[in-house]
Amino acid sequence: MNIYHISELVALLIENLLMVKFYIDFFSFKKKTPLNYFFALFTFAIISIDGTIALKFGMTSDYGLVIALIIMIIFGYFCLEGNLINKIIFSITAFVVIAVTNILTLQILSMLLNVHITTLIDIRGEYRVIVLIITKLMFYVFGKSILIITKKQEFQLTIKEWITCVFIVIMTLTMLIMIYKIMYTVQVSQMSKYLIIIFSMMLILVDIIIYGMVLKLSKSNREEIRYKLMENQIEQQKKMLTSVLESNEKIRTLKHDIKNYLMTAIGLIDNKEYNKAKSYMLNLIGQEIDTIETFVTTNSQTLSSLLNIKLDICNKNKIDWNVEITSDLTNISDVDISIIIGNLMDNAIEASQKVKNKPFIDIKIFDNKDYVNIIIRNKIDNSVLFLNPNLFTTKKDKNSHGIGLMSVKKILKKYNGMYKVYEENKMLVVNIMIKSL
């Protein structure tokens, strides 16, 4: 192997190393274990061997590209966070960026050095090392820029939006390849080279603008939908709490009236009007009075009613529970604290229904200096944060679900509050701190 082939091999290794690094930086490891790092190194080695074989034996680049894509996607599926579609799109995009970078660099150097492209791609040519250095440097700059811009965005494109972006990129690549073919086979004037380069850069600029617009519109539309759903959910929760209070008021009135009912029945018995007393009592029983048992009592009537309803649901689902409330909660709106507890309890109950052995929910509300601490823990069989560290909804309709946590965050912002989610001793813990007003 001569110096020319060594330089090509080194360039290939650098290119593959950057590609794997960007891949990991974009998605992040599911867990930083030695095994995952080994798989990353293994992936780099395999795609490098694949590229080396293609380089040495003159295999068509299509075969090597497909093999490298498959290897990258398999590595991403098992070792990195994020969904499979995003990983497939990223892998394809990485190779497209390499191709676009190489083509654009060749065009610019061809113009600046006033040489034909064939001279630049000749591995024994005097400019080949310069071409390799610049193309890899350009790939690093483009890749790093895309990574920084994209990582700052919180987005989740739909399949149609992904297809649109990929279609535009592929069309741009196709046009650049056609331009490259023309410059490769036909001697063109210096002015034509300038125009071709300007046209190529404009194509890339248009792609970036369209990608940014799709990203922004997608994020804006989703935020608007989720905000409306969140507002609707909060309104529904307020109505539910009002209904609970009205029901409790009726129950208290009924408990007060029971004394009069019993006195009336006793009077009928004293007068030996047994049949009337029996009929009267049967009439009362026929009302089928149904009440929620009182498990806890707090300073907030609204919160007490809500908690008793949720705990009744726990009992019906055979979920053990413990509640300890020492804070008087005087500085927090009844509606706000009930929305926080209601949403977190709903999540805890839903998660507990999936626990196979002795599900358990623990609730503690206490004062901690200038803050009110709300800690809700629920038992889990397996780690939740390992596969879903951001607690994104796992339900299919992602726009309609996962709104509960958004409601909680909105209320915490109102009170300058904060929250932390972690796991300890097979329990998922949500720790909320709300600053006392």
MOQUI-V882205 format. One record per residue. SS is DSSP state (a for helix, b for strand, c for the rest). PHI is phi as a letter, one per 40 degrees, with the letter a starting at -180 (999 if undefined). PSI is psi as a letter, one per 20 degrees, with the letter a starting at -180 (999 if undefined). Layout:
BEGIN
{{SS PHI PSI} {SS PHI PSI}}
END
This chain:
BEGIN
{{c 999 p} {c c r} {a c h} {a c g} {a c h} {a c g} {a c h} {a c g} {a c g} {a c g} {a c g} {a c g} {a c g} {a c g} {a c g} {a c h} {a c g} {a c g} {a c g} {a c h} {a c g} {a c h} {a d g} {a c g} {a c h} {a c g} {a c h} {c g q} {b c q} {c c h} {c a p} {c c n} {c b q} {a d h} {a c g} {a c h} {a c h} {a c g} {a c h} {a c g} {a c h} {a c g} {a c g} {a d g} {a c g} {a c g} {a c h} {a c g} {a c g} {a d g} {a c h} {a c g} {a c g} {a c h} {a c h} {a c g} {a b j} {c g k} {c c q} {c c q} {a c h} {a c g} {a c g} {a c h} {a c g} {a c g} {a c g} {a c g} {a c g} {a c g} {a c g} {a c g} {a c g} {a c g} {a d g} {a c h} {a c g} {a c h} {a b i} {b b q} {c c r} {c g r} {c c r} {a c h} {a c g} {a c h} {a c h} {a c g} {a c g} {a c g} {a c g} {a c g} {a c h} {a d g} {a c h} {a c g} {a c g} {a c g} {a c g} {a c g} {a c g} {a c g} {a c g} {a c g} {a c g} {a c g} {a c g} {a c g} {a c h} {a d h} {a c g} {a c h} {a c i} {c f l} {c b q} {c c q} {a d h} {a d h} {a c h} {a c h} {a c i} {c c o} {c c i} {c c j} {c c q} {c c h} {c c i} {a c g} {a c g} {a c g} {a d g} {a c g} {a c g} {a c g} {a c g} {a c h} {a c g} {a c g} {a c g} {a c g} {a c g} {a c g} {a c g} {a c g} {a c g} {a c g} {a c g} {a c g} {a c g} {a c h} {a c h} {c c i} {c c p} {c b o} {c a q} {c a n} {c c q} {c c r} {a d g} {a c g} {a c g} {a c g} {a d g} {a c g} {a c g} {a c g} {a c g} {a c g} {a c g} {a c g} {a c g} {a c g} {a c g} {a c g} {a c h} {a c h} {a c g} {a c g} {a c g} {a c g} {a c g} {a c g} {a c h} {a c h} {a b h} {c b p} {c c o} {c b q} {c c r} {a c g} {a c h} {a c h} {a c g} {a d g} {a c h} {a c g} {a c g} {a c g} {a c g} {a c g} {a c h} {a c h} {a c g} {a c g} {a c g} {a c g} {a d g} {a c g} {a c g} {a c g} {a d g} {a c h} {a c g} {a c g} {a c g} {a c g} {a c g} {a c g} {a c g} {a c g} {a c g} {a c g} {a c h} {a c g} {a c g} {a c h} {a c g} {a c g} {a c h} {a c g} {a c g} {a c g} {a c g} {a c g} {a c g} {a c h} {a c h} {a c g} {a c h} {a c g} {a c h} {a c g} {a c h} {a c g} {a c g} {a c g} {a c g} {a c h} {a c g} {a c h} {a c g} {a c h} {a c g} {a c g} {a c h} {a c h} {a c h} {a d h} {a d g} {a c h} {a c g} {a c h} {a c h} {a c g} {a c g} {a c h} {a c g} {a c h} {a c g} {a d h} {c c j} {c g k} {c c m} {a c g} {a c g} {a c g} {a c g} {a c g} {a c g} {a c g} {a c g} {a c h} {a c g} {a c g} {a c h} {c c i} {c c i} {c f l} {c c p} {c b p} {c b q} {c c p} {c c q} {c c o} {c b g} {c b q} {c b p} {c b r} {c c i} {c c o} {a c h} {a c g} {a c h} {a d g} {a c g} {a c g} {a c g} {a c h} {a c g} {a c h} {a c h} {a c h} {a c h} {a d g} {a c g} {a c h} {c c j} {c f l} {c b o} {b c q} {b a r} {b a p} {b b p} {b b o} {b b o} {c b i} {c c q} {c c i} {c f k} {c c h} {c c j} {c b p} {c d p} {a d g} {a c g} {a c g} {a c h} {a c h} {a c g} {a c g} {a c g} {a c g} {a c g} {a c h} {a c h} {a d g} {a c g} {a c g} {a c g} {a c g} {a c h} {a c h} {c c i} {c c i} {c c p} {c c h} {c b o} {c f m} {c c q} {b a p} {b b p} {b b p} {b b p} {b b p} {b b o} {b a r} {b c p} {b b n} {c f d} {c c j} {b b q} {b b p} {b c p} {b b o} {b b o} {b b p} {b b q} {b b q} {b c q} {c b q} {c c g} {c b r} {c c p} {c c g} {c c h} {c c g} {c c h} {c a m} {c c h} {c c j} {c f l} {c c q} {c c q} {c c j} {c c q} {c c g} {c c n} {c c h} {c c h} {c c h} {c b r} {c g j} {a c h} {a d g} {a c h} {a c h} {a c g} {a c g} {a c h} {a c g} {a c h} {a c h} {a c h} {a c h} {c b j} {c f l} {c c r} {b a r} {b a q} {b a p} {b b p} {b a r} {b b q} {b a p} {c f l} {c g k} {b b p} {b c p} {b b p} {b b o} {b b o} {b b p} {b b p} {b b p} {b c p} {c c p} {c c 999}}
END
